[in-house]
Amino acid sequence: RVLNGLNEEQLRRAVELKGLTWEGYRQRVREEIEKAQLINREIRGKVNVTPEDVQRYYQAHKDEYATPEELQVRHIVLLLPPDASEDQVARVLGRARELRARIERGEDFAELARQYSEDAAASSGGDLGTLRPGEMLEEFETAVRKLKPGEVSQPVRTRVGVHLIRLERKAGASQKPLAELAEEIKKRLYDATLEERYQRWLREDLRRRHHVEMRP
């Protein structure tokens, strides 16, 4: 006999490689088949998920189906230690203002980032990718929130250094509609209810039908 492209001898070896005995494997298969038959016979027809059930689940789990606000950002950072002297801070701020003036005159932000930014993102033109609220340093995020796409911030001081920030794109938070999720939610509820009824059947119905006495 052949199963899933394996003859019986190959299947035995595959089972043993998983740490199972052949008889243990066969018993497990029998139990799975019996469970499927039991569910079909005793339980499946009694499980019903209504549109109201789906609506209630959606309302209770809305956060799971929300897409948070996303911000695509570039920056130029000039490194500066938190304990920098006033002279160091003044020099770095001066350099940042000069770079911003060049951007205002039309020079390309990404190209200036490649030349002058002092972090790993410099090689990609200062591209920090897509960021979400809470993922940025506080001062950095505050500055980003004041920008419209295409705008460049004034120099921003953080514990890392001094940044010039360009907001490339802003996508607002959104919520997937129920109509798009209804089938997925219905299946999730159906499967969960099916398993719950199966476990309850094992605990209660089976015991009652076979008069099993549960002793402590």
Secondary structure as UniProt FT lines:
FT   STRAND          2..3
FT   TURN            4..5
FT   STRAND          6..7
FT   HELIX           8..17
FT   TURN            18..19
FT   HELIX           22..38
FT   HELIX           39..43
FT   HELIX           44..46
FT   HELIX           51..60
FT   HELIX           62..65
FT   STRAND          66..67
FT   STRAND          70..79
FT   TURN            82..83
FT   HELIX           86..104
FT   TURN            105..106
FT   HELIX           109..116
FT   HELIX           120..124
FT   TURN            125..126
FT   STRAND          127..131
FT   TURN            133..134
FT   HELIX           138..145
FT   TURN            149..150
FT   STRAND          156..157
FT   STRAND          161..171
FT   STRAND          174..175
FT   HELIX           178..200
FT   HELIX           201..205
FT   HELIX           206..209
FT   TURN            210..211
//
